[in-house]
Amino acid sequence: MVDGPHGRGRGGSADDADRTGVFRRPPGGGADEIEKLFRPEPPRRSAPSGAGPTRRIPPVEDDRPVRRSASSGGGRGRHGPPRDYDGSGRSRRAREQRRRRRRTVLVTVLVVLVLVPAVFYFWADSRLNRVPALDYEGRLEDQPGTTYMIVGSDSREGLTDEDMQNLRTGDAAGKRTDTIMVLYVPESGRPTIISVPRDSYVEIPGLGQNKINAAFAEDLGGGPTTLVQTFEQASGVHIDHYVEIGFSGFVDIVDAVGGVEMCPEEAMVDPKAGLDIEAGCQEMDGATALGYVRTRASARADLDRIQRQREFFSALVSKATSPGTLVNPFRSVPLVVNGTDTFVVDEGDHLSDLAGMALAMRDDPATTAVPVGATPTLPGVGSVVQWDEARSAEMFGAMQEGQPIPESAMQD
């Protein structure tokens, strides 16, 4: 084709066209040449002078896991291994089930640790026998410190004819005091177990001058209330709690703890109490222990007996509150069941008060008795115990003030 007067030769640009609109192919035409016209040239790096061809560093394989966001539809989360999302919600439901199982286990453990002991406590507390021992007009005002009157009665309640024969208790009706003790816990300092001789000659409301055990005798019209009133008026010491246990309960408690070790210095034989033991340390079961704390077959008769009672009672409480007993359900459960069924307490007392008494007696209490001044024999009454006025006043004065009992007022 011949170029017009304004046309260009074959070397013109691709935008040139002849008058007929036909595109002219560049010299050496072809698709590759056209592509080169529109392909951008890569940036050129200037090599240092004298340097050879640039070498590329081969890529390093990275073994580290690739973190992906939780919204990426899979892969590793922000804090943990990769999670698989299948879109069905099974993983979420499985996690919720695991959380529910953990909550169920937690609630069950809390029920076992809290609810069951609470139910057991209220059940055991309801088994205590209650009497209005501390309810009478004209009572002393509250005093510092805490006092527990502990009475061991000769009640045969709960014993069969065979039991009474084996334990040598006799079959007397009613009940009388075999033991009277006062556990005194001062505001600070060492607790003290004080034996009150049951032959103490005192004034009894409604009965006049007599032995203090007459205040408890049912056949004379006495009982727990009269006994507490008699002691409070004779000593001037306010009693805060009342605890009583009979023959049957004493035997059951000793057997429940597996016996109590005692170390008598000499052999003791007393057919009336059913006692026949050798000298030296030995484990006493319930029947043997009952004879041991009841016998008068010794030189000082009742005074020796109340000393043995204090020692045995301390050893019994120590054994009952020892870890070997408390953590052993075969010991602790029978102890609570037998104890709460046979204890008699005041109307305002609870199982927690018995626990407080036991803990106080574990605190290495001192043991003593109301100081004795004389032991005369009086017409119509028999042999009695008269308190030492000066020393007993010193003892009771310290108790009224909530102070520890001084050594000068102590008696063996």
LUMZA-955527 format. One line per field, with one value per residue (C-alpha): residue number from 1; residue in one letter; x, y, z. Coordinates in pm, whole numbers, plus 32768, in hexadecimal, padded with zeros to 4 digits. Example, Ala and Ser with C-alpha at 12.3 -4.5 7.8 and 13.67 -1.06 7.14 Angstrom:
n c(1,2) .
res c(A,S) .
xx c(84CE,8557) .
yy c(7E3E,7F96) .
zz c(830C,82CA) .
END
This chain:
n c(1,2,3,4,5,6,7,8,9,10,11,12,13,14,15,16,17,18,19,20,21,22,23,24,25,26,27,28,29,30,31,32,33,34,35,36,37,38,39,40,41,42,43,44,45,46,47,48,49,50,51,52,53,54,55,56,57,58,59,60,61,62,63,64,65,66,67,68,69,70,71,72,73,74,75,76,77,78,79,80,81,82,83,84,85,86,87,88,89,90,91,92,93,94,95,96,97,98,99,100,101,102,103,104,105,106,107,108,109,110,111,112,113,114,115,116,117,118,119,120,121,122,123,124,125,126,127,128,129,130,131,132,133,134,135,136,137,138,139,140,141,142,143,144,145,146,147,148,149,150,151,152,153,154,155,156,157,158,159,160,161,162,163,164,165,166,167,168,169,170,171,172,173,174,175,176,177,178,179,180,181,182,183,184,185,186,187,188,189,190,191,192,193,194,195,196,197,198,199,200,201,202,203,204,205,206,207,208,209,210,211,212,213,214,215,216,217,218,219,220,221,222,223,224,225,226,227,228,229,230,231,232,233,234,235,236,237,238,239,240,241,242,243,244,245,246,247,248,249,250,251,252,253,254,255,256,257,258,259,260,261,262,263,264,265,266,267,268,269,270,271,272,273,274,275,276,277,278,279,280,281,282,283,284,285,286,287,288,289,290,291,292,293,294,295,296,297,298,299,300,301,302,303,304,305,306,307,308,309,310,311,312,313,314,315,316,317,318,319,320,321,322,323,324,325,326,327,328,329,330,331,332,333,334,335,336,337,338,339,340,341,342,343,344,345,346,347,348,349,350,351,352,353,354,355,356,357,358,359,360,361,362,363,364,365,366,367,368,369,370,371,372,373,374,375,376,377,378,379,380,381,382,383,384,385,386,387,388,389,390,391,392,393,394,395,396,397,398,399,400,401,402,403,404,405,406,407,408,409,410,411,412) .
res c(M,V,D,G,P,H,G,R,G,R,G,G,S,A,D,D,A,D,R,T,G,V,F,R,R,P,P,G,G,G,A,D,E,I,E,K,L,F,R,P,E,P,P,R,R,S,A,P,S,G,A,G,P,T,R,R,I,P,P,V,E,D,D,R,P,V,R,R,S,A,S,S,G,G,G,R,G,R,H,G,P,P,R,D,Y,D,G,S,G,R,S,R,R,A,R,E,Q,R,R,R,R,R,R,T,V,L,V,T,V,L,V,V,L,V,L,V,P,A,V,F,Y,F,W,A,D,S,R,L,N,R,V,P,A,L,D,Y,E,G,R,L,E,D,Q,P,G,T,T,Y,M,I,V,G,S,D,S,R,E,G,L,T,D,E,D,M,Q,N,L,R,T,G,D,A,A,G,K,R,T,D,T,I,M,V,L,Y,V,P,E,S,G,R,P,T,I,I,S,V,P,R,D,S,Y,V,E,I,P,G,L,G,Q,N,K,I,N,A,A,F,A,E,D,L,G,G,G,P,T,T,L,V,Q,T,F,E,Q,A,S,G,V,H,I,D,H,Y,V,E,I,G,F,S,G,F,V,D,I,V,D,A,V,G,G,V,E,M,C,P,E,E,A,M,V,D,P,K,A,G,L,D,I,E,A,G,C,Q,E,M,D,G,A,T,A,L,G,Y,V,R,T,R,A,S,A,R,A,D,L,D,R,I,Q,R,Q,R,E,F,F,S,A,L,V,S,K,A,T,S,P,G,T,L,V,N,P,F,R,S,V,P,L,V,V,N,G,T,D,T,F,V,V,D,E,G,D,H,L,S,D,L,A,G,M,A,L,A,M,R,D,D,P,A,T,T,A,V,P,V,G,A,T,P,T,L,P,G,V,G,S,V,V,Q,W,D,E,A,R,S,A,E,M,F,G,A,M,Q,E,G,Q,P,I,P,E,S,A,M,Q,D) .
xx c(8000,807A,809A,7FCE,805F,8034,8073,81A3,8273,827B,833D,8212,816B,8059,7F61,7F93,7E99,7E5E,7D38,7C71,7C9A,7D75,7E77,7FDB,80A7,81FB,832D,8383,821E,8181,80CB,8213,8278,8126,813F,8296,8204,810C,81D6,8268,83DB,8458,851F,8690,8783,88D1,89DC,8B0E,8C2D,8CFE,8BF8,8B89,8A26,893A,88F3,87A6,8795,86C4,8583,8598,848A,83DC,836C,82B6,813D,807C,7F91,7E3F,7D2E,7C03,7B2E,7BF8,7B21,7C26,7D8B,7E2E,7D7A,7E21,7E6A,7E74,7E89,7DD3,7C5E,7B8C,7A4B,795E,7839,7759,779B,780F,794D,788E,778F,78A7,794E,7803,77CE,7929,78DF,7794,7841,7944,7831,7778,78B1,78F4,7790,77A0,78E8,7855,7723,77FC,78E5,77E0,767E,76B7,7780,767D,755F,7621,7665,74F8,748B,7586,752C,73BE,7415,7492,73AE,735E,72EA,72B9,73EF,7448,72EA,7292,723E,734F,7471,75C5,7620,770C,787B,79BD,7A42,7977,7907,787D,77DD,781F,7752,777F,763F,75F9,74CA,7493,73C1,7417,74AB,7411,7406,7531,75F0,75AD,7628,7764,77B6,7763,768B,756C,7406,73B1,72A1,72CA,741F,7523,766F,77A3,7879,7862,7969,7983,7A55,7AC6,7B52,7BDE,7BE5,7D55,7E31,7E17,7CC3,7C89,7BB9,7B34,7AA0,7989,797D,7820,7821,785C,7786,76C3,7575,747A,7348,7213,72D9,73B9,751B,757F,7678,767B,761E,74CE,7483,7482,73C3,7271,71DD,7221,7184,72CE,7359,743D,73A2,73BE,7526,758E,74DB,7580,76DF,76AE,762F,7741,785F,77E5,7855,7769,773B,771E,76E6,7664,76CC,765A,769D,762B,76CD,765C,76D6,7826,7866,77F7,78D7,7A0C,79CF,798B,7AE7,7B87,7BD7,7CAC,7E0A,7E3C,7F69,7F01,8024,7F9C,7EB5,7D47,7C3D,7AD8,79C5,78B6,792D,7988,7AF5,7C28,7D5A,7ED2,7FC1,805D,7FE6,7EC3,7DA7,7C59,7B15,79C8,7972,7ACD,7AD2,7981,79FF,7B43,7A94,7991,7A61,7AAF,7B95,7CC2,7D58,7CA2,7B5F,7A92,7BB6,7C84,7B59,7B21,7C92,7C76,7B3C,7BED,7D13,7C39,7B50,7C77,7D08,7BB4,7B7E,7CE4,7CAA,7B53,7BDD,7D20,7D54,7D56,7BEF,7B65,7BDC,7B73,79FE,79F1,7A51,79C2,7865,781B,78AC,77BD,7694,76C9,772B,760C,7510,7580,75EF,74FD,7535,7489,7377,745D,7585,75E1,76DB,77C2,77D2,783D,7946,79BF,79D4,7A9D,7B8E,7BC4,7C17,7D18,7DD2,7E96,7DA9,7E19,7D5F,7CFD,7BDE,7B24,7C14,7BAF,7BC1,7B38,7A7B,79A8,788F,7746,7616,750B,75E6,7721,787D,7884,7985,79A3,7A4F,7B80,7AE7,7C1E,7CA3,7B4F,7AFF,7C47,7BED,7A8A,7AF7,7BE3,7ACC,79DB,7AD8,7B2B,7C94,7D68,7D4F,7E88,7F66,7F2A,7DBB,7E02,7DD2,7E3A) .
yy c(8000,8160,8264,83A0,84F8,8504,8398,82F6,81DA,807E,80FD,81CC,8190,8095,81B1,820C,818A,81CA,8284,8146,80FD,7FCC,7F9A,7F7B,7E5E,7EC8,7E48,7CE5,7CD1,7BBB,7B8C,7B85,7CD9,7D6E,7CD5,7D73,7EC8,7EB3,7DE2,7EBD,7E9E,7E19,7F0D,7EF4,7EEF,7F84,7E8F,7F0B,7F5A,7E2C,7D3D,7C0F,7B9D,7BBB,7A70,7A2A,7991,7856,786D,77E3,76F1,776A,7650,7739,770C,7816,78D5,791C,79E3,7930,79CC,792F,77F8,770B,76E8,773D,7823,7930,7858,76EC,75DF,75F7,75C1,7511,75C0,74E3,75D5,74DF,756C,741B,74AD,75C0,74C8,73E4,7506,7563,73FA,73F3,7537,74AB,736F,743E,750E,73D1,733F,7487,749A,732E,7369,749D,73D5,72C2,73B3,74A8,7425,72C1,7329,7438,733E,7249,735C,73C3,7257,720B,734B,72E7,71A0,7250,722D,7385,73F1,754C,7528,769A,7727,77A5,78F4,79C1,7939,79DE,7AD8,7A70,7A71,7A7C,792E,77F5,76DE,7584,74AE,7341,723D,70C6,7028,6EC3,6EB2,6D50,6DCA,6D0A,6BDF,6A84,699C,68E6,6A2D,6A92,693E,6949,6AB1,6A7E,6BB5,6B2D,6B73,6CA5,6D7B,6EED,6F90,7029,70D4,6FFE,711D,7299,7365,74CC,751D,7685,7742,7897,79C0,7978,7866,76F4,764A,758A,7456,7476,734A,7392,7283,71F5,71E8,7361,73E7,7510,75C0,752D,7601,7555,7446,7502,7493,734D,72A8,734D,720A,721C,734E,7268,7142,711C,7063,719B,7284,72F4,72F4,73B5,7508,74DD,7464,7593,7681,75E0,75FE,7764,77D8,7721,7799,78DF,785A,7878,7736,7769,7604,74BC,735F,7213,70AA,6F60,6E08,6D8B,6EBE,6EB7,6D4C,6D86,6EB8,6E07,6CE0,6DC8,6E62,6D08,6D17,6E02,6DC1,6DF5,6DAA,6D55,6D44,6C12,6AEE,6B2B,6A2C,6A90,698B,6A8E,6B5D,6A2F,6A9C,69B9,6A5A,6A44,6B65,6C0F,6CA1,6BEC,6C29,6C37,6BE7,6C7B,6B7F,6B8D,6D09,6D22,6C51,6D1B,6E6D,6DE7,6D1D,6D9D,6C7A,6D51,6E01,6F4F,6EBB,6FCF,70C6,6FC8,6F7F,70E6,7100,6FCC,705A,719D,70E1,6FED,70F8,71C1,708A,7031,718C,718F,703F,70A7,71E7,7152,714F,6FD2,6FD8,7105,709D,6F33,6F13,6DC3,6E7F,6FDD,6F7D,6E85,6F83,7094,6FA8,6F0D,7053,7128,701A,7001,7165,723E,73B4,74FA,757A,7687,75A1,750C,7421,7549,7582,7418,7449,7582,74BE,73AA,74A0,7550,7404,73BC,74F9,7445,74A7,74B0,73C4,7411,73F8,74E8,750D,742A,74AB,7384,723A,7216,7121,71CA,712D,70CA,7124,7053,70A8,71F9,72DE,7443,753A,75FC,7756,7827,775C,7716,7889,78D0,77D0,784B,79B7,797C,78CC,79EA,7ADB,79FC,79D6,7898,77DD,7822,7701,7750,76EF,75A6,7455,72FA) .
zz c(8000,7F9D,80B7,8096,80A3,8222,826E,830B,829A,832E,8456,84D8,8625,8662,8683,8517,8421,82B3,823F,8218,8398,8364,8479,8401,849B,851C,8474,84D7,8557,861D,876A,882C,87B0,880C,896D,899E,8954,8A78,8B76,8C92,8CBA,8E0A,8EDF,8EA7,8FCA,8F9B,8FFB,90B1,8FD5,8F93,9021,8F67,8F23,9050,90FF,91A1,9302,92FD,93D0,9535,9599,96DA,97BD,98AC,98AD,97FD,98E6,985F,98F6,998A,987B,9764,976E,97FC,986A,99B3,9AA6,9B6C,9C9E,9C48,9B40,99F5,9A05,9906,98A6,97F1,97FE,98BF,9A1F,9AAA,9B3D,9BEF,9C7B,9CF2,9DAA,9E4D,9EBC,9F57,A011,A08F,A109,A1C4,A265,A2CA,A36B,A421,A4A9,A518,A5D2,A67D,A6E7,A778,A82C,A8AD,A8A3,A91F,AA57,AA9E,AA8B,AB65,AC65,AC87,AC94,ADAA,AE64,AE62,AF13,B04C,B17A,B208,B361,B3FC,B4D7,B4D8,B4FD,B658,B6F0,B790,B6C2,B6D8,B5CA,B4B2,B50E,B440,B3C7,B37B,B464,B41A,B52A,B4CF,B589,B57C,B5FB,B668,B585,B502,B3E0,B2A4,B35E,B34E,B47B,B3EB,B3BF,B528,B59E,B4CB,B528,B69A,B699,B769,B70B,B7DB,B745,B700,B6EF,B7D2,B793,B773,B6F2,B706,B650,B5D8,B4A6,B4C8,B39B,B402,B315,B2DE,B362,B3A8,B3DC,B51F,B572,B6D5,B78A,B87E,B98C,B982,BB01,BB14,BC32,BBAC,BBC3,BACC,BA6E,BAF8,BBAD,BC9D,BCFB,BC53,BB69,BA14,B963,BA16,B93F,B810,B8A6,B801,B92B,BA00,B900,B872,B711,B623,B671,B7E9,B7C8,B6F8,B7E4,B913,B885,B809,B95C,BA1D,B93D,B8A6,B74F,B624,B558,B3DD,B35F,B3ED,B375,B409,B3A9,B441,B461,B30C,B252,B302,B29F,B136,B10A,B193,B0AC,AF84,AF9C,AFB9,B12C,B1FD,B282,B3F8,B4D3,B63A,B72A,B7DF,B79E,B7F2,B848,B899,B866,B8AA,B780,B6AB,B6A7,B69F,B5FE,B61D,B658,B52B,B3DF,B33B,B248,B2FB,B248,B2AD,B3BF,B45E,B44C,B4F9,B61C,B628,B650,B748,B83C,B99A,B9EA,BA3D,BB6A,BB44,BABD,BA15,BA02,B93E,B865,B7FA,B79F,B6C1,B625,B5C4,B530,B470,B3EC,B368,B2C0,B22A,B194,B10F,B063,AFDF,AF42,AEBA,AD3D,AD42,ADC1,AD06,ABAA,ABDD,AB8C,AC3F,AD7D,AD52,ACD8,ADF5,AEE8,AE74,AE5B,AFB4,B058,AFDA,B02F,B19B,B1F3,B2B8,B28C,B2E3,B1FE,B175,B132,AFE0,AF45,AF08,B081,B0B6,AFAC,B060,B1A4,B0FD,B05C,B1A9,B24D,B13F,B19F,B2B2,B3CD,B537,B621,B785,B87E,B95B,BA84,BBA4,BD09,BDD0,BDAE,BEE7,BF28,BF77,C01C,BF24,BDFC,BE1C,BDA4,BCF3,BC4F,BCC7,BBDD,BC4C,BC6E,BC1E,BAFA,BA61,BA76,B9BE,B8B1,B881,B888,B761,B6A1,B6E0,B647,B51D,B595,B5A1,B6EB,B7BC,B825,B992,B967,B8B6,B95D,B8ED) .
END
